[in-house]
Amino acid sequence: MSQDTEHRASRREFLNTSGRIAAVSALGFGAVPAVHAAESNTIKVALVGCGGRGTGAAANALSTTSGPTELVAMADVFDERLQVSLKNLAGKFGKQVNVPKDRQFLGFDAYKKAIDCLDGSGVVILATPPGFRPPHLEYAVSKGCHVFMEKAFAVDGPGIRRVLKAGEEADKKNLKIAGGLMSRHSTPLAEAVGRIHDGIMGEVITCWPYREHGPVGHKPKSADMTEMAYQIKHFHNFNWLGGSFILDWLIHNLDVCCWVKDAWPVSAQGQGGRQVRSEPDQMFDHYAVEYSFADGTRMFAQARHMANCWGFWGAVIHGAKGAAVLGEGIKDPLIYKGHKRTDDNIVWRYQPENNDPYQYEHDLLFEAIRQNKPYNETKRSAYAALVGILGRMAAESGQEITWEQALASDLVLAPGLENYTMDSTPPIVPDAQGRYPVAIPGVTKVL
């Protein structure tokens, strides 16, 4: 892709984020004027997707520091999940949770009903599987709502384009949108990236994002569960819902490396497969993808979920005169002189107390709403997701894929998704032996 202001996040954006975090860290959250719950400026919140991440995001929204918030509606396709989430949130936040039975919505159209309860204002938390994010975001913006959307934002090129367009519409309506890439709001990480941008390591040459750990994701389908319900409940296993392991699980460190590099990749080639995985689903158990940047430097991503293998969760950066270890999974980012990562070579580490990036991303969003400050993370979030999609396309096809090809792709993983119901046939189904289609490098077509 062309490395101009339309196709990459700017250095200014990165440093502004770092500076804003550093300032709040120095001043404390008390610097934001307190607003008492008795006042009439309570921001209403709706939760769409009541799993663990959605419930956590709702808790962050109800804990935000800039003023009173109230959860007024919830939506999911599984009633038991909604009820567990409601019970947990009500037990912690009491009267801040005001979700009577007539504002508890179930089904594929439940998101519309929950968003409609906000009456053209408030904040909707979108935390369903990422395959649903594009239509949900479009509807929220069309109804004039601010949005917190969880990663991975979309699972294919057409979905990314829909998210980008919705973000542009949000700007026209002065709506605020936050994306759940919480590492961008980690105080130690932002400070480390700022130091790298200031030249402490020299020019960044290579970036290595990793997510290597034990097996994840698979439970057999119970006899009373429909195929649609089964796939949604285990969305990580199916690309039309979760987008693949390299997208939905490695997205944070892919994004961190692009943040460090201050650029998005122009192409990718790589490999992946199911060397040990035998469960009936679509998941590759390993990926190794080489991304190229416009200046000729590289990012090499590794993702694996296998038992009894070397594990590491983080990102390693090499510059012309130093190295760094940072990213999601690394609580104590370090920068070294030279490339030997030994204690005597450490030239920087973060000293002040760490913040909670999950909470801080909500604090920033709600502060922007109350103070009417520009706040829209849609483009950066969509591009981070496209990095993962690009890597999946390259690994599944065995071909080199460009950024432009991935973004312009017409391959929709779930055609007609807006018309699905719990009784619909999913876009992929098992064969007579109970096996789902799995990509074959050199055979599978992704364009």
Secondary structure as GFF3:
##gff-version 3
##sequence-region A 1 447
A	DSSP	alpha_helix	11	27	.	.	.	ID=ss1
A	DSSP	three_ten_helix	29	31	.	.	.	ID=ss2
A	DSSP	beta_strand	43	48	.	.	.	ID=ss3
A	DSSP	alpha_helix	52	62	.	.	.	ID=ss4
A	DSSP	beta_strand	69	76	.	.	.	ID=ss5
A	DSSP	alpha_helix	79	93	.	.	.	ID=ss6
A	DSSP	three_ten_helix	94	96	.	.	.	ID=ss7
A	DSSP	three_ten_helix	101	103	.	.	.	ID=ss8
A	DSSP	beta_strand	104	106	.	.	.	ID=ss9
A	DSSP	alpha_helix	110	116	.	.	.	ID=ss10
A	DSSP	beta_strand	123	126	.	.	.	ID=ss11
A	DSSP	three_ten_helix	130	132	.	.	.	ID=ss12
A	DSSP	alpha_helix	133	142	.	.	.	ID=ss13
A	DSSP	beta_strand	146	149	.	.	.	ID=ss14
A	DSSP	alpha_helix	157	172	.	.	.	ID=ss15
A	DSSP	beta_strand	177	179	.	.	.	ID=ss16
A	DSSP	three_ten_helix	182	185	.	.	.	ID=ss17
A	DSSP	alpha_helix	187	197	.	.	.	ID=ss18
A	DSSP	beta_strand	204	213	.	.	.	ID=ss19
A	DSSP	alpha_helix	227	233	.	.	.	ID=ss20
A	DSSP	three_ten_helix	235	237	.	.	.	ID=ss21
A	DSSP	alpha_helix	239	242	.	.	.	ID=ss22
A	DSSP	alpha_helix	245	248	.	.	.	ID=ss23
A	DSSP	alpha_helix	251	261	.	.	.	ID=ss24
A	DSSP	beta_strand	267	273	.	.	.	ID=ss25
A	DSSP	beta_strand	286	292	.	.	.	ID=ss26
A	DSSP	beta_strand	298	305	.	.	.	ID=ss27
A	DSSP	beta_strand	312	319	.	.	.	ID=ss28
A	DSSP	beta_strand	322	326	.	.	.	ID=ss29
A	DSSP	beta_strand	334	337	.	.	.	ID=ss30
A	DSSP	three_ten_helix	343	345	.	.	.	ID=ss31
A	DSSP	beta_strand	346	349	.	.	.	ID=ss32
A	DSSP	alpha_helix	357	371	.	.	.	ID=ss33
A	DSSP	alpha_helix	378	397	.	.	.	ID=ss34
A	DSSP	beta_strand	401	402	.	.	.	ID=ss35
A	DSSP	alpha_helix	403	408	.	.	.	ID=ss36
A	DSSP	three_ten_helix	417	419	.	.	.	ID=ss37
###
